[in-house]
Amino acid sequence: MEGSSNSKSGGVCTIDVQSKDGTVLVKCKGRLVFEQTDILKDALRDLLPKSRRIVIDLSEVDYMDSTGLGRVLYLYASAKNSHCELQLVNLAPRVRQLFEMTDTLSLFEPCGEHNIRMS
């Protein structure tokens, strides 16, 4: 499944969703900003109740604003309510800084490449 959203302010957010053995890998690319956050919510809405684990790869997200952060936190809460584990991987430095500044990075269990949990 793949989707995209065009922003009036420039930039495009694309989402690629792959599922295997109960784990859903969501690769985001572009800018996760106010005009673009619904694409992430829409991509995961039906998957949350059916999945045991969702891993969001943010390696190609070059910018995230507070609305993008809010959307990820909303998905975290929705996942918890659905008894689904939500993890973030490969945060770009600016995105990681946003999560650290808001003291929310600790909500997401560290996970490395290839969905292998780090100790």
C-alpha positions in Angstrom: 0.0 0.0 0.0 1.4 3.4 -0.9 0.0 6.9 -0.6 1.1 10.5 -1.0 -0.1 13.9 -0.2 0.9 17.2 -1.8 1.4 20.3 0.3 0.7 23.8 -0.7 3.8 24.9 1.1 6.0 22.6 -1.0 7.2 19.1 -0.4 5.4 15.8 -0.5 4.9 13.2 2.1 4.8 9.6 0.9 4.0 6.5 2.9 4.9 2.9 2.0 3.3 0.2 4.1 4.5 -3.4 4.1 3.3 -6.2 6.3 4.9 -9.5 7.3 4.3 -12.0 10.1 2.2 -9.6 12.2 4.6 -6.7 11.9 3.8 -3.7 9.8 6.7 -1.6 8.5 5.7 2.0 7.6 8.3 4.0 5.6 7.7 7.7 5.6 9.4 10.1 3.2 9.4 13.9 2.9 7.9 16.4 5.3 5.6 15.3 8.1 3.9 18.7 8.6 0.4 20.1 9.2 -0.8 19.6 5.7 0.5 16.1 5.5 -0.3 14.3 8.7 -3.6 12.8 7.6 -1.8 10.5 5.1 0.0 8.8 8.0 -3.2 8.5 10.1 -5.2 7.2 7.1 -2.5 4.6 6.3 -2.6 3.1 9.8 -6.3 3.5 10.7 -7.4 0.1 9.6 -4.1 -1.6 10.4 -3.9 -0.8 14.1 -6.6 -3.2 15.3 -5.2 -6.0 13.2 -1.5 -5.7 13.9 0.6 -6.8 16.8 3.5 -4.5 16.0 4.0 -1.4 13.8 7.4 0.0 13.1 7.6 3.5 11.6 10.8 4.2 9.7 11.5 8.0 9.7 14.9 7.8 8.0 13.7 9.8 5.0 11.6 12.3 6.9 13.6 15.5 6.5 11.3 17.7 8.6 8.6 17.2 11.2 6.6 20.0 12.9 4.5 19.9 16.1 1.5 18.6 14.1 3.6 15.7 12.8 4.8 15.0 16.3 1.2 15.2 17.6 0.1 12.7 14.9 2.7 10.2 15.9 1.7 10.5 19.5 -1.9 10.1 18.6 -1.0 6.9 16.7 1.0 5.7 19.8 -2.1 6.2 22.0 -4.3 4.5 19.4 -1.9 1.6 19.1 -1.9 1.1 22.9 -5.7 1.1 22.9 -5.6 -1.6 20.2 -3.0 -3.7 22.1 -0.5 -3.0 19.3 3.2 -2.1 19.8 4.3 1.1 18.0 8.0 1.7 17.4 10.0 4.4 15.7 13.3 3.7 13.9 16.0 5.6 12.0 15.1 9.1 13.2 16.9 11.9 11.4 18.8 14.2 13.8 16.3 17.0 13.6 13.3 14.7 14.1 15.1 13.0 17.0 15.7 16.4 18.5 12.0 17.2 18.4 11.2 14.0 20.3 13.9 14.7 22.8 12.9 18.3 23.4 9.3 17.2 24.1 10.5 14.3 26.3 8.5 11.8 24.2 11.3 9.7 22.7 11.2 7.3 25.7 7.6 6.3 24.8 8.9 4.3 21.8 11.0 1.2 22.4 14.3 1.4 20.7 14.4 -0.7 17.6 17.3 -1.1 15.1 17.5 -1.9 11.4 15.6 -4.9 10.2 13.2 -4.6 13.1 15.6 -6.1 15.6 15.1 -4.9 19.2 18.1 -3.3 20.7 19.0 -4.1 24.3 
